[in-house]
Amino acid sequence: MGKFRLEENGYKREEVNQFVSDVVKQTEELIETIKQQQNEIEDLKEQLNNYKKLEDTVKNAIIKAEESSEMIIKKSYEEKDKIIQEAKQNASVIVNEALGKAEKIEWKAEIQKKNIKILEKRLKVILEEQNSIVKELENIELE
């Protein structure tokens, strides 16, 4: 507080009035500053709450994404196992069919070998008969 000059009946009135006016002005400025700061604080609190909500939303989204990825991985492994099992079953069927066909081919080959031997024997007999006929004809011509 400043020193006021004295006059009759107390301090100098203009100086006191000016001082009071200055104090009121400073108080009003302080009140206005406080109101602005309170508004800023409220705005910042609201922004903070919005960020917290956003953070919660992001956390929940991340958790759901992790859960989804785990579920997808689990289903992928299950599908992989199912595909492998089906492939093994199909492979067994294919192998069995191939073995069956191979056995049939071998059987047919054996039959063909037997038929060839029979034909060779018949041909040999025919050739021997023909040879015999040729010899008889030679004998007849020579006579």
VENPENOR-V406035 format. One line per field, one symbol per residue. ss: DSSP state (H for helix, E for strand, L for the rest). phi: phi as a letter, one per 40 degrees, with the letter a starting at -180 (. if undefined). psi: psi as a letter, one per 20 degrees, with the letter a starting at -180 (. if undefined). A space follows every 10 residues. Layout:
ss=???
phi=???
psi=???
This chain:
ss=LLLLLEELLE ELHHHHHHHH HHHHHHHHHH HHHHHHHHHH HHHHHHHHHH HHHHHHHHHH HHHHHHHHHH HHHHHHHHHH HHHHHHHHHH HHHHHHHHHH HHHHHHHHHH HHHHHHHHHH HHHHHHHHHH HHHHHHHHHH HHL
phi=.ccbccacgh cccccccccc cccccccccc cccccccccc cccccccccc ccccccccdc cccccccccc cccccccccd cccccccccc cccccccccc cccccccccc cccccccccc cccccccccc cccccccccc ccc
psi=prpqqqaqkb rpgggggggg ggggghgggg gggggghggg ggghgggggg hggggggggg ggghgggghg gggghggggg gggggggggh gggggggggg ggggggghgg gggggggggg gggggggggg gggggghhhh hh.
